[in-house]
């Protein structure tokens, strides 16, 4: 029986994907061979001895019906021995023999991975295509609902909605403090529906860890018993919310390649692979420690071909899916970061600007309410007509929260309730903006 979830209009995902990862019943269904599963079992028993079939099934994410024949053969080869917990013979536990321990250590020296069984790269590629961000439908109503409690100018919404709907890369630029990072991080919520993420993928005979709890957050209520269920999805996958991966000034080129842990003999997937079927935000582009041109050139082929190329230490070169909402964000001039040829490859270029006074005042009032600070129309008038003209009337979305935070600091220090006054706003202003004429 194949596993199916009840489709939801809110999820908006292709649920035929669940058919592709129906629970395996035979070793052949997994795509793995006997030798790989045997080595994986030996690794787990080397890590924790005296395990039951139930425990081994949970640790390997493989049903007991698949593991039993492998364990029996390992017993015949004198690599595993069984122990009973009571006289009835029930509650069998398995442990390594000396021979089994030697084989386990040899397997660990070649590949240190010891977790849930991986899935074949070809199976993962097919699943990513079925869960593609390009299949997510984004409507005008969706984006207005997402930002219903946020002050965002209509011009931006009219650009952001079609950009996300297209599934193509987005280049966002504008002055610091214009809300680029905050708004960009919200866009992943427009990608409706959870996705299946494998714990690991198998390339040849090499395992690459993919599931990362920092980015992959399971949907509650999806836990399965890998031993006794005869239906349900393949437990080698986890149903997760669409991943959101953000990186900024810390980004380096090696973060985009496979990471190999020399001590543990394990491969870890790069950030773009962890972002598959979700969002990857490259924030503060141009502020990295490596050349921004080197970073941008790294993305040209993946963006055009929808696949990326990675290398194992032995020299094996292989392709992986490149499917995500890719967003570049910068407060630098895009024309100084990338040439026209690269920018043409990015479907949508969206400029963030300073706020108009009307929008700024709406945001100011909203933040006042959130921070429980009593607004004073006269103080607001002074701010807009006397203070901001000295700052060239640059109204940024970050200002209200930052300034009102300073007002709150000032009032708490003075033992006063948090409220706007001429004194508190001028003090906040003096501490927030840099005034070079005050430097002796």
PASE-732021 format. One line per field, with one value per residue (C-alpha): residue in one letter; x, y, z. Coordinates in pm, whole numbers, m for minus. Last residue first. Example, Ala and Ser with C-alpha at 12.3 -4.5 7.8 and 13.67 -1.06 7.14 Angstrom:
code = (S A) .
c1 = (1367 1230) .
c2 = (m106 m450) .
c3 = (714 780) .
END
This chain:
code = (X X X X X X X X X X X X X X X X X X X X X X X X X X X X X X X X X X X X X X X X X X X X X X X X X X X X X X X X X X X X X X X X X X X X X X X X X X X X X X X X X X X X X X X X X X X X X X X X X X X X X X X X X X X X X X X X X X X X X X X X X X X X X X X X X X X X X X X X X X X X X X X X X X X X X X X X X X X X X X X X X X X X X X X X X X X X X X X X X X X X X X X X X X X X X X X X X X X X X X X X X X X X X X X X X X X X X X X X X X X X X X X X X X X X X X X X X X X X X X X X X X X X X X X X X X X X X X X X X X X X X X X X X X X X X X X X X X X X X X X X X X X X X X X X X X X X X X X X X X X X X X X X X X X X X X X X X X X X X X X X X X X X X X X X X X X X X X X X X X X X X X X X X X X X X X X X X X X X X X X X X X X X X X X X X X X X X X X X X X X X X X X X X X X X X X X X X X X X X X X X X X X X X X X X X X X X X X X X X X X X X X X X X X X X X X X X X X X X X X X X) .
c1 = (3672 3388 3053 3065 3087 2733 2658 2291 2154 2278 2181 1848 1763 1840 1631 1346 1362 1370 1091 879 775 674 811 722 996 1274 1530 1718 1391 1297 1630 1629 1269 1363 1659 1426 1198 1487 1585 1229 1131 1458 1480 1220 1436 1335 1620 1498 1849 1945 1907 1563 1481 1515 1306 994 956 1091 919 588 633 692 371 175 282 288 268 518 376 654 412 190 482 605 275 266 615 528 224 440 699 437 300 649 757 1002 1359 1414 1439 1530 1418 1607 1418 1517 1884 2074 2066 2250 2540 2581 2532 2840 2819 2917 2965 2647 2462 2552 2605 2336 2316 2078 2103 1804 1787 1443 1555 1624 1981 1972 2303 2564 2871 3251 3450 3800 3875 3802 3446 3349 3029 2840 2518 2194 1923 2110 2111 2122 2367 2601 2618 2632 3009 3064 2884 3107 3428 3302 3232 3596 3639 3605 3239 3090 2999 2666 2527 2283 2293 1949 1884 1518 1343 1318 1693 1846 2060 2209 2294 2457 2706 2638 2854 3091 3227 3562 3525 3873 3908 3564 3487 3282 3130 3157 2963 3107 3452 3372 3332 3024 3084 2961 2615 2442 2077 1922 1546 1423 1066 892 993 870 1170 1302 1476 1146 998 638 354 241 336 418 585 955 1002 753 660 682 487 293 495 645 1020 1248 1536 1772 1960 1843 2059 1956 2210 2486 2674 2738 2994 2950 2842 2677 2439 2221 2162 1887 1646 1425 1056 887 621 377 355 653 512 660 1005 940 962 1342 1356 1138 1369 1690 1581 1418 1563 1819 2120 2038 1899 1941 1753 1857 1611 1677 1388 1098 858 604 870 941 571 499 809 747 386 467 748 530 260 489 555 436 394 82 m75 264 186 m179 m77 168 m91 m367 m143 m93 199 178 456 558 872 983 1031 881 844 1187 1342 1191 1344 1687 1659 1579 1879 2105 2006 1873 2085 2034 1990 2318 2675 2886 3257 3332 3651 3792 3440 3413 3744 3629 3308 3500 3724 3421 3249 3547 3557 3185 2942 2617 2250 1961 1674 1372 1211 1397 1153 1438 1485 1697 1829 2161 2243 2589 2716 3023 3019 2942 2617 2531 2595 2364 2090 2141 2098 1784 1639 1718 1464 1170 1281 1211 1503 1550 1902 1875 1506 1542 1844 1644 1350 1582 1724 2063 2335 2621 2608 2866 3004 2650 2571 2880 2800 2448 2584 2834 2555 2335 2615 2697 2334 2278 2085 1815 1568 1301 1557 1606 1237 932 1016 770 643 889 773 408 460 584 240 156 263 269 13 30 m253 m487 m424 m369 m434 m109 m55 152 142 0) .
c2 = (6729 6509 6684 6804 6437 6369 5999 5918 5701 5866 6224 6110 5909 6214 6436 6183 6157 6534 6622 6351 6003 5758 5458 5511 5692 5560 5779 5473 5312 5627 5644 5278 5309 5611 5412 5131 5393 5510 5161 5040 5354 5386 5041 5123 5409 5773 5982 6340 6480 6391 6755 6753 6454 6650 6960 6878 6502 6469 6784 6661 6323 6503 6701 6386 6212 5833 5632 5350 4999 4852 4701 5012 5247 5016 5046 5424 5456 5222 5431 5744 5598 5500 5855 6010 5799 5527 5493 5262 4892 4794 4464 4285 3977 3703 3682 3567 3922 4036 3807 3945 4302 4280 4221 4401 4760 4749 4615 4928 4815 4753 4389 4095 3790 3557 3199 3037 2677 2394 2305 1927 1737 1654 1435 1452 1170 1290 1063 1356 1377 1659 1861 1995 2195 2157 2394 2444 2824 2903 2619 2733 3099 3050 3012 3318 3524 3403 3457 3802 3885 3818 3644 3781 3857 4208 4216 4044 4141 3848 3541 3399 3036 2934 2599 2299 2239 2464 2181 2141 2511 2491 2220 1855 1694 1409 1179 1024 1119 1267 1398 1562 1627 1929 1914 2246 2572 2646 2626 2943 3152 3302 3472 3807 3669 3332 3242 2900 2858 2502 2419 2272 1914 1560 1342 1079 749 658 572 691 507 148 m185 m32 m258 m184 170 318 654 1014 1261 1445 1765 1880 1847 2154 2130 2429 2394 2034 1942 1651 1610 1371 1243 867 725 390 545 864 780 1047 1126 1203 1251 1563 1543 1876 2079 2297 2651 2853 3193 3142 3149 3516 3621 3610 3853 4104 4114 4122 4398 4623 4957 4962 4961 5121 4919 4596 4270 4029 3742 3399 3228 3039 3252 3283 3439 3712 3761 3841 4053 4311 4408 4385 4633 4890 4846 4982 4750 4831 4490 4339 4235 4128 3760 3830 4076 3820 3545 3762 3857 3489 3251 2900 2667 2427 2632 2566 2206 1924 1683 1782 1734 1384 1278 1402 1219 891 933 1015 689 716 691 459 641 716 593 763 702 577 385 371 304 m8 m138 m73 m266 m560 m579 m558 m837 m1066 m995 m1068 m781 m765 m838 m847 m1091 m999 m1340 m1661 m1772 m1789 m1414 m1138 m1344 m1279 m1291 m1291 m1085 m1129 m1508 m1535 m1717 m1433 m1176 m1378 m1366 m991 m935 m1148 m958 m606 m586 m719 m498 m187 47 386 273 385 305 m35 m113 m28 m248 m534 m512 m364 m519 m287 83 237 m95 m220 83 33 m336 m251 m2 m258 m513 m254 m171 m537 m634 m370 m46 62 69 m135 m408 m462 m541 m373 m10 255 482 747 814 794 1083 1296 1251 1511 1795 2085 2363 2324 2565 2389 2071 1727 1432 1245 930 624 336 0) .
c3 = (1856 1733 1765 1403 1302 1413 1381 1423 1702 2021 1932 1794 2105 2325 2096 2111 2491 2557 2319 2472 2368 2634 2822 3185 3378 3602 3425 3297 3191 2999 2816 2717 2589 2379 2246 2139 1985 1769 1653 1593 1405 1207 1044 779 646 601 458 497 434 795 911 743 969 1293 1236 1032 1077 1432 1552 1409 1581 1910 1860 1767 2090 2083 2405 2390 2425 2208 1956 1963 1903 1628 1442 1482 1335 1049 958 987 748 493 484 476 173 265 141 m152 m220 m578 m726 m1002 m1128 m1369 m1292 m1601 m1737 m1424 m1511 m1862 m1738 m1518 m1146 m827 m942 m1149 m845 m644 m286 m24 m126 m139 m365 m347 m474 m441 m466 m706 m795 m825 m794 m1059 m1015 m1042 m881 m799 m503 m272 m403 m635 m679 m978 m955 m1145 m1260 m1589 m1601 m1229 m1157 m1438 m1331 m952 m899 m1119 m858 m577 m774 m874 m509 m432 m98 254 192 201 m169 m115 224 227 4 79 m13 m9 m17 m250 m201 69 209 m139 m149 195 104 196 466 394 667 751 1120 1156 803 803 438 336 m11 m190 m157 189 26 m168 146 311 648 519 471 475 502 451 475 433 333 636 684 620 702 461 541 706 363 376 542 521 676 1012 1269 1257 1124 1373 1224 1340 1125 1394 1382 1053 1080 1074 830 847 1175 1208 906 682 401 504 198 179 m65 m242 m572 m452 m167 m13 352 604 318 305 213 155 335 144 23 m91 10 357 198 122 486 491 199 384 684 482 243 505 391 672 443 110 m181 m372 m424 m699 m742 m893 m1072 m913 m1119 m836 m613 m867 m949 m582 m514 m785 m709 m338 m384 m561 m298 m27 265 618 776 928 594 462 411 323 52 m83 m100 m250 m539 m606 m558 m707 m603 m881 m958 m598 m706 m496 m790 m925 m581 m566 m898 m792 m460 m630 m863 m568 m401 m49 265 563 892 1069 1089 822 880 530 455 807 938 718 854 1208 1140 989 1297 1526 1336 1382 1754 1767 1747 1943 1879 2121 2112 2323 2331 2396 2663 2914 2920 2767 2479 2308 1940 1784 1491 1271 1282 909 993 1233 960 733 996 1039 665 654 953 829 546 749 1038 834 756 923 1029 1392 1424 1264 1481 1790 1690 1597 1947 2026 2240 2139 2060 1822 1703 1661 1447 1233 1190 1073 819 688 640 467 220 155 94 m175 m155 m402 m114 m294 m368 4 29 183 115 248 m25 m133 m488 m388 m149 m437 m595 m332 m558 m311 m248 130 206 m35 162 19 251 274 76 146 m98 0) .
END
